[in-house]
Structures are given as C-alpha cells and as structure tokens.
Amino acid sequence: MKIAIIDYGAGNIQSILFALKRLGVEGKLSADAEEIKTAQGVIFPGVGEASSAMTKLRATGLDQLIPTLQQPVLGICLGMQLMCRSTAEGNTKGLGIFDVEVKRFSPALKVPQMGWNTIEKLKGPLFDHIPESSYMYLVHSYYAALASETVAQTDYGVAYSSALQKENFYGVQFHPEKSSQLGQQLLQNFLQLCE
Amino acid sequence: MLTKRIIPCLDIKDGRTVKGVNFVNLRDAGDPVELARQYAQENADELVFLDISATEQKRKTLADLVYRVAEAIDIPFTVGGGISSVEDVAVLLNNGADKVSINSAAVKQPELINALAQAYGSQCIVVAIDAKQIAGKWKVHLVGGKEPTDLDLFDWAREVEQRGAGEILFTSMDHDGTKNGFANAALAELSAAVNIPIIASGGAGTMDHFTAAFTQGKADAALAASVFHFGEIGLNELKQNLKKEQLAVRL
C-alpha cells in the first residue's frame, strides 16, 4: 500500500514512519503533488507553530492541494488543527476543511496539556475496536472546539474535539504513533480505510 | 481526565544502560532498547534517556540509539545529556526523539531555550533543573549537582517558562539517591510559580512517595530510576496503588 506523508518540515516524522512500518507499510515522505494525489492514503503530520507551518504549506502550494484530495487523509496534532477554519495560534487562517475554530487553553490550566487523556463519544470507522475512554497521548496548547464534525472528544478544562471527520478527511489531536497499542489500532483502522 | 505520568529514567553511557538493572526476563539488561521495550509493555507513560558518556563518539552513538528506540517503542521519550546546540537537537528529533532535555547549556546560554522553542515548538523542549538547598534557599546546580550557581530555583523556573520551555524536570539533589521521598514542598512551590508541567525527580523509594509527589507536591509526572530497574516497585503495581489513592493513571 502506498501511504504518502506530507513533507513540509513538520518535525517528528520518523515516529510515524516507524509506526507504519510496525503495521507492515512503508510510508513515503513527499512534497510532490502527483505523488501525494496518487497515494492510497495521505498522512498530514505537524509539530510546531501554526503560522510558520501555514507559511511553509503556502510556499509549496500544498495548501491548495490538500483540500482537493480524494483519498482518506489523516491529520495528526497540528496537522488536524491546520485543517480547521482558523487558529488563534499566530492568528492563522487554516485550510478550512473542518468548519471549526482552534483556540488556546485557559491560562488557569497548565499549558501545554502534556500526557495521556481519555477520548470519549467515539464515532466512525477510525475508532473500530477502540473502547470508549481509551487513553491517547496528547501534547498541545491549542484545541479544536466541539463541532458537528467532532468524532471524539476529550476534557481538559473544557470539552474539545480530539478527533474530527468530514467525508474522506480525518483529524486526530493525539499522536496515534505514540499512543501504544490503541494508537496502533487507530492507524490500522486508517490503513483499512485506504485499501 | 489527564493522568499523572510515571517515567522510568535510563542512564546511558556509550550506548548502554549504566545503573544496574535487575530484570530476570531480559536477555540483555544493558541494552537500552530492550529495557525500553519492557517498560513500554508495562505501561510506562514515557521514558527519559540521560546520556552521561563523555567520548568524542557520543553524538553519533546517541543518535543511533534514539533511532533504534523510536523504531522499537510506541510511547513518547525524552533524550538529554550534554545537548548544547540547535544542531544537536535537530539530529535527535529527526531520529525520532519526542522531546529533548537541556540542563547546563540552558543556564550557560539561556537564549538557547528561545531558539529551540522557536525552531521546534515548546512542546518538545524540557528544561532539566538540578537544585539543592543552601542556607534555606534552593539554588540551581550544574554538572550533576557538583557546581553551584547563584540562580534561585523558582526565578530560574519562571525564566525558562518565559523563554519557551514546555516542561520542567526538577531534580532535588538533596533527595536524589536517598529513597526518602521527593522534595514535595519545593515541588508544590514550583508548580504554583509556573504554568507548565513539572516532572518530579529524586528520592523515590516507596509507592507512597509517588502519591505524595502528586498530592502534596502537585507534580504532573514523577521520574525514577533504580526503584524500577531493580524491580523494587513494579509499574503496574505502582499505578494500581495510585488509582486506589484516587489519582488518575493510565492502566
């Protein structure tokens, strides 16, 4: 199976490659529009700061490409946030795939939220064989608000979207590649959607 | 609910674990990769690898190790020990480390924290602070606690937060190795002083010490080495005990 990982200098890609390898799939890091378009599935990673990430996406035209993709697309962490309408981080306009606003956690909380938290109200094929209230690993300072696209939610001072889905676009705030067996199950579910 | 994290720490020298390790079912207890895999299976929430080698080969050996650990385990891990530049960090993150921990280099060139946070985001920058009390004041120490500085622990913690650290790993040199419990009063003060997560380190001896680090010390995570390596405290047993004390843990 051909899985493209969008290459825009977005940090910890190696862990995603290793996680796919554990599932018997060789991920291909790519910034090439043709290669991305023809992959069976696309992973949109992201670690770091939103506005500089969007600047990089715009510089290569990837911001135009991603919303037009037809195959299953999985945004992870900042990748998911950039798929939203806008983010308060650097007052950045996102790709607008999900009509959701990304906001900063309250200053009354420790920020970033760092560690394992539960995902609740799970919906859709991404969560097959994943029980309610499973623990996933999260590291983030901004969160996607609850919306009609919410397919999993988590509580950290506020209930927010820990996963979003619209048609072939999926986004998870947590890091499945770092969330032990259940994270691996989620990646496996995504790969199944790509078959 | 966000859980309290339990973090085994592995001291590494020339690519091998240093402190004695007592795991009957490990083929090679000196192999950090095998030990990491074991801890991940036992529900460790994260791992920390602290490199203490001083050879010229150090950087390459550590980078290779990070790559092999990332290949083998599916939980987050932090790498620290002698990191002093953006280039050092780039290699470790590209090889699969989730976070890096900087200590002496942050004190000697505090702007490194800003540079790293800007380049890679606060979420992967841990500032490790070793401190001990001198005449009733908590003073930051360098070189594994050997070299005192004039820096006040709490002032320094506030500064590293402002400069973009995403987390603080606080080791009390007064408690490290004693097995008498963590520095709970200082931990609680630290937790009130800054708004980023605090990892408690130094002093773990019993399961109750971990409970106290979370309840009295308000820590977000607790790190220990020998109690885990020698099998004195099992990770699952510890987490069951914390759960019984009404603390949120991942089991």
Interface residues (C-beta under 8 A of the other chain):
Chain A: G11 N12 Q14 S15 F18 A19 K21 R22 V47 G48 E49 P107 L109 K110 V111 P112 Q113 M114 G115 W116 N117 T118 Y135 Y137 V139 H140 S141 D155 Y156 H175 E177 K178 S179 S180 Q181 G183 Q184
Chain B: M1 L2 T3 R5 A40 D45 E46 Y67 A70 E71 D74 I75 P76 L93 N94 N95 G96 D98 Q118 Y120 G121 S122 Q123 C124 G166 E167 N195 I196 P197 D220 A221 R250
